[in-house]
């Protein structure tokens, strides 16, 4: 029984550390999680992006929005990006809204946020 408890404790610690985030500030004032970046063999990259909310008047379900986290995918071969899902958090880090419908592919150009991530993760 003692061995089982030790094993379960070790698995719990590994699970916690495997899910740790390492937010890196971007030039646009957003963040990406270095530990979430996955480069696929098909030339795409997925990662988590965190958008702080700077407008104290933004609310969802009568709760003030603190930040939004989106999982995005970049198609490096076709220079496009899309959102896979998004989650909105309050000041207590509770999810107050989520959307898993995603968005359609959008072209990356010099003006949009995808350009920063394309240059960071797709350029050799």
Secondary structure as GFF3:
##gff-version 3
##sequence-region A 1 124
A	DSSP	alpha_helix	2	18	.	.	.	ID=ss1
A	DSSP	beta_strand	23	25	.	.	.	ID=ss2
A	DSSP	beta_strand	31	33	.	.	.	ID=ss3
A	DSSP	three_ten_helix	34	36	.	.	.	ID=ss4
A	DSSP	beta_strand	38	39	.	.	.	ID=ss5
A	DSSP	beta_strand	44	52	.	.	.	ID=ss6
A	DSSP	beta_strand	59	60	.	.	.	ID=ss7
A	DSSP	beta_strand	63	64	.	.	.	ID=ss8
A	DSSP	beta_strand	67	75	.	.	.	ID=ss9
A	DSSP	beta_strand	80	89	.	.	.	ID=ss10
A	DSSP	beta_strand	95	99	.	.	.	ID=ss11
A	DSSP	beta_strand	106	107	.	.	.	ID=ss12
A	DSSP	alpha_helix	114	121	.	.	.	ID=ss13
###
